[in-house]
């Protein structure tokens, strides 16, 4: 049902009814009516929601766009992608403090949970490090990203990296944006594939010197 899709996408993105209303320039009461199934939004608001949640209008309004399980699977991945974007913004990129309780000896771990979804990022090492992010739905692993990074120079700035990761795009929530620049630091991230299966890399330059690099890959777990 449309109202259930909107409610699930909003929660997976980590925003309240008030915040959604503000982004769409409508009242909170309007959002409440949509999520209750009493009122259907007009086409302009459907377009805004499709852009905000990075889903097609068809996936919002049609019950059988792909037919059966294929449609359900697509909707699940849309929700997972929105949740991953929210998790990135709520963990390393913002807080910068791993939990004291770790999954493995010597690891640093970040966790985030929203309703039936949970996110766990665990990595080992310091200047040379490896790690893995896993998303669980109802305690079952459904998506993963593995990465390996290397600090190449003392000019590397972890605060700049966090700043870049804080710009993670919602339509490709792997690491940071394609390009980000601040002062003498320049960040670049490239990837191939989509949310279901991807690989990519990121680098940071200080002027002309490469000071950091990271490689990642992953996708849907079936």
N, C-alpha and C positions, 0 to 999 in steps of 0.2 A: 504494500500500500504506500501511496505517495507520502502520507504524513509520517509513517514509520521510517521511510528512507531519509527524510529531512531531519528528523530527530536523531537518527543514528549518525548521519554525516556531521551534524553539528557537534554531537558529543565526541565523536572521533577526532574532530579538529580541535577540541578543547575550548570551545567558546560557549558562552551562556546565551540565553534567548535575548537578553538585553544587547549583548555585543553583536549578535547576528542582525538584530533590528537596526542597530546603528550603522553597520556595514551596508545594509540594503536601503537605508533611509526610509524605514517604515517604523510603526509603533511596535512595542513588545507584544501588545494585544493581538496584532496581526500575526506575528510569529506563533503565538499560543494557539490561535484559531487554525493555522495551517497544520501544526503538529497534532492538534486534536481531531483533525479531519472535518471540521465544520465549514471551512472556507478553502478554496483553491486559489493560489496566487495568479496574477495576470502574467502575460508573456514576458514583460520587461523584467519582472522579479524572477521568473524562471531563468532567464538569460543571466542575470546577476548571480543567481545561486549556482548555475552550472560553471560559471567562471570562477567563483569563489571556491567551490569544492572540487574543481578540476574534473568534472564528470559531464557527460553529454546530457542534453535535455531529454533525449529519448530514454536514457537510463533512469531519469527522475520520474517521468510521467507514464511510461509504458510498463505494463505488467509482464508482457511476453514478447519483448523486443527480439530476444535471441532464442527463446524457447527453453523452458525448463531449467535444467541444471546449469547450462552455459550462462544464462542470465544471472542466476544466483551467484555463480562463481565470480562473474565480473563485478557484481555489486560488492561482494566480500573483499575483492582486491581494491576497489575504490575506497572502501572504509579503512582497509589496512594501510593504504598509501597516505590517507589523511591522518591516521593515527601516528605513523612513522614521522611525518612532518612535525606534528605536535610534540612527539617524544624528543626529537632532536633539539627543539627549541627549549625544552624543559630540563635538559640534562647537561651534557658537556659544554655545549655552546653558550649556556647562560650561567649555570651554577658553578661549574668548574671544581666541584668537590666530590670525589668518589666516596661511596659508602665504605664504612670500616669493615662491614661483613662482606667477605669476598667469596666468589664461587670456587676459585682455585688458589692454592698457596702462592702468594706473591702477586696475585692479580689485583687490578683496580677495576671496580665495578660501578656502573650507573644503572639505576632502575627507574621505571616510570610505569604507572598503571592507570587505566581509565576504563571503567565498566569491565567488560569481558576481555579486554586487550591488555597485554603487559609487554614491556620492552626491557631488554637486558643487554647492556654493552659491557663486555669484559675484555681487558687487554693486559698484556705482559710486556715488561721492558720499560725503557726510558728514552734515550736518544735513538735507539734502534728498538722497534716494538712491533708486536703483532696483536691482533684482536678480532673479535667477532660480535656483531649485533644480532640479536634474535628477537622476533616478535612472536608472541603466543596469543592464541585465541582460545579461551576456555581451557587454558593450560596445555594446549597442543601447539607445537611449533609450526608456523605457517610461512615465515619469511626470514631470510638471513642475509647479512652482509659481512664478508670477511675482508680484513685489511692488513697491510704491512707498511710501516712508515720508517723514515730515516731522517734524523736531523743532521744536516750536512755542514753547518757552520755555527759559530757562536753568535752570529748576527740573527739567527732565528729568533722570532718573537712568538711565544705561545699566546700572548694576549691578542696579537694580530690574527693568528689562526682562529681563535675563538670568535673574534669579531667577524671574520669571513664566514665561518660556519653558522653564525647567527643569521646570515642572509640566505640560508638554504631554501631553494625554491620548492614550492608545494607540488609542482608537477614532476619533479625529479629529486626526491628527498634522499639523495645518497650522501653527499658531503656538502660543499658550498656552491655558490653560483658559478657560472662559466668564467666570469672575470670579476675581480674586486681589487681596488687600489686605495691605498692610504699612505700618504707621505712617500717614503722611499720603498715601501713594500708593495709587491704585486702578487696577487693570488690568481691561479687559473685551475679550473677543474673541467675535465672532459670525460665523456662516457659514451659507450655504444650500447644499444639495446633499450629495453624499457623496464618497468618496475618488476615484471615477471622474470626477466633474465637479463643481466647487465654486467659490464665490466668497465673500469675506467681508472683514471689517475688524477692526482692533483699535485701542483708544485707551488712553491713560494720563492720569489726572487727578492733580494735586497739590491736595488739598483740593477746591475747586470749579473750579480752572483746568485746562483741557485743555492738556497739555504735549507730547503726542505722538499721531500718528495714522499708520495704515498700512493699505493696501488690498491684497488678494491675490486671485488666481484661478488655476485650473489644473485638472489632472486627468490621466487616462490618455492616453497617446500611442499611436495605432494607425496 
